[in-house]
Amino acid sequence: MKVLVLGLLAWFTVACQPDAEKKKMPENETIARQVYERFNAHDWEGMAALYSDSTEFKDPAFGTKAVMQSRKQIVEKYAAMHKETPDIHDEITGVYPSGDKRVIVEFVSSGSMPDGNKWELPICTVFTIEKGKIIKDYTYYDQE
């Protein structure tokens, strides 16, 4: 009986703690979310700082094979995208940590073209993170 009472007390102690204390967001998930915070602030330098010096990208915009990109190239790519679509914005719809190194993020990118036409595009990115930096960014979306 004593063990049962102690067990219930321990359970109530843990169950009554606020969610933030029960489970802290894993570091890799925090880094992935920061990518989108900085993207939406159009802080390209800050966003690129989350990546390693040389990051492997797979993106339909680059073709079917992975390519290496420096932080400078990351800044240039997103600055050019911002120039074409000044109101570009990403809305996260799901974040799924996967193992020790990967975080999968589903999101919808949206904006307006120079002619005023609005667009939306569902996208999924798989980030691989090591030592606090993104080393792979594999992004998938339909180009049609």
MOWO-V499222 format. One record per residue. N is the residue number from 1. RES is the residue in one letter. PHI is phi in whole degrees, 0 to 359 (* if undefined). Layout:
n-><N,N>
res-><RES,RES>
phi-><PHI,PHI>
This chain:
n-><1,2,3,4,5,6,7,8,9,10,11,12,13,14,15,16,17,18,19,20,21,22,23,24,25,26,27,28,29,30,31,32,33,34,35,36,37,38,39,40,41,42,43,44,45,46,47,48,49,50,51,52,53,54,55,56,57,58,59,60,61,62,63,64,65,66,67,68,69,70,71,72,73,74,75,76,77,78,79,80,81,82,83,84,85,86,87,88,89,90,91,92,93,94,95,96,97,98,99,100,101,102,103,104,105,106,107,108,109,110,111,112,113,114,115,116,117,118,119,120,121,122,123,124,125,126,127,128,129,130,131,132,133,134,135,136,137,138,139,140,141,142,143,144>
res-><M,K,V,L,V,L,G,L,L,A,W,F,T,V,A,C,Q,P,D,A,E,K,K,K,M,P,E,N,E,T,I,A,R,Q,V,Y,E,R,F,N,A,H,D,W,E,G,M,A,A,L,Y,S,D,S,T,E,F,K,D,P,A,F,G,T,K,A,V,M,Q,S,R,K,Q,I,V,E,K,Y,A,A,M,H,K,E,T,P,D,I,H,D,E,I,T,G,V,Y,P,S,G,D,K,R,V,I,V,E,F,V,S,S,G,S,M,P,D,G,N,K,W,E,L,P,I,C,T,V,F,T,I,E,K,G,K,I,I,K,D,Y,T,Y,Y,D,Q,E>
phi-><*,300,295,297,297,296,297,295,298,297,297,296,299,287,293,270,284,300,306,298,281,292,218,275,295,302,304,295,293,299,298,299,295,296,305,285,299,288,301,292,274,57,264,293,295,296,295,299,294,281,263,291,304,223,244,274,245,234,206,307,295,263,104,262,253,289,230,269,227,276,299,299,292,297,300,298,299,284,295,294,298,295,297,288,226,301,259,302,208,247,246,291,247,190,228,229,299,223,72,279,239,244,225,257,235,260,204,242,267,212,175,235,282,304,278,96,293,270,218,221,217,286,222,229,236,250,264,248,235,226,52,79,229,284,253,218,226,254,246,232,199,271,276,271>
